[in-house]
Amino acid sequence: MEQRGVYIDGGESMRDAYYEVTHKYSGAVLAEVAEASDDVIEQAVAGAQDAFRRPITVNDRAEILERAAQILERDQEAVARLIAQEAGKPIKDARVEVTRGQLTLRYSALAARTLHGMEIPIRGNPGAQSRIAVTIRKPYGVVLAITPFNFPLNLVLHKVGPALAAGNTVVLKPAPATPLTALNIARVFTEAGLPPGHLQVVTGSNPDVGAKLVRDPRVRLVTFTGSATVGQIIRSQAGLRPVLLELGNNSANIVHEDADLDLAARTLALRAFGFAGQVCVSVQRIYVHRLIYDAFLSRLQAVVAKLAVGDPEDDATDVGPMISETAAERAFDWYQESLRQGARAVVPSQREGLFVRPSLLVDVAPSMRVMSEEVFAPLAGVVPYNNFAEALAWANDSRYGLQAGVFTQRLDLAWQAIQTLEVGGVIVNDSSAYRADNMPYGGVKDSGLGREGPEFAVEEMTYPTVGVFNLPVQ
Ligand code: NAD
């Protein structure tokens, strides 16, 4: 059995205790991965702090990030297969993730090269004729990155890339279910020329590992992607240190009467059920204008019926297993609960082990958990509306606010949606799940704080120092 250690100071180091990481479809053990002890946590943070005292030039940082992108490109298929195995992500989606990961690294390299402060116009102040003020942006130091299972490559790179670009060092705590992709990233960076200590990977199956790292005062900034529940715990423990939080959503998508119904049905079906709905911006609540409700629903049902459920390593698969038995059980419970509360499944679900069959629910009420909470499973509710303002109000009736989708040909309605929806991103004629890796990405309300996207994350992961020069000409 392959054993994988925590990655500290440029290499993997083996430990006494391990936990098993499984293939999410076959159940086979892929590797035994180290359980980080308190010693390891100490070593990882101390090493990252030391490394911060050995800064890398901006040009070198950019070159390392560019080389890491090239290595990922070279290893594309192997990395995608590893994601399919440890996360259960359909291989076609895993391949897209690897391609996006390269782009995230390339944009991080660009963000390193273009990182800049500004001149502040203070000379107009009384008596300040001889003064000049400029800001520079400085890295915080040790950044703690805690990541979820669902994008084990690209969401890690959205933290590691900008953090390194900005000149920070990183301690990464990947999700317990998907540490192998993260350990592989550490190897990629070492091959790309990143000196020891600048990226440490601390693995473990216990939430305590992350919690201890958060409490370590040598960590100067925490960047977290995961559930709102854990996000709130981290925020409360971080004290006065900056915290970036990318949390959940119960994404609303609106299909207006003038929408291209085939486009909407195809897109929403794929983005509600692809990767078994385990995407933070997965389509969950679908609001459809009453005039086209029946026509749209039958199209949507037809697409859902054709989705291929099965082995994530099969090229044809659209919907693979969920991440764990517990996750599948929880999702199916919520589904059954909604039926008991009066919902009707026009496409019924079924559970078998880690598999939950995609389901479309109608007659859903806003109070049902499948509508009010983040379902994070292949379940979506469809609701008819009478006018656009009503649809916008329902979309906003959520504790979350990450992204929303709107299908309409009318520019005025699209603009109204962008202005009205309380979310970090409104996607017109595509679903809530669209993300370009260089756009600002993040939420409001319980969906989090701060923005990712390398240029924006670098801004968040640096602080300005203003230098004021008083230079009277003699
Ligand atoms: P999770 O919150 O259970 O775990 C995320 C990470 O936090 C893991 O590494 C976990 O080990 C760690 N953790 C757990 N308890 C901790 C604690 N007390 N202190 C410190 N770390 C702790 O999330 P998950 O199940 O891995 O991922 C699914 C969630 O992530 C969903 O809610 C989803 O919406 C969200 N997500 C958000 C985005 C985004 O960009 N907004 C992207 C992907 C996933």
Residues whose N, C-alpha, C, O or C-beta is under 5 A from the ligand:
A	BS01	NAD	I146 T147 P148 F149 K173 P174 A175 P176 P207 G210 A211 T225 G226 S227 A228 V230 I233 E246 L247 G248 N249 C280 S447
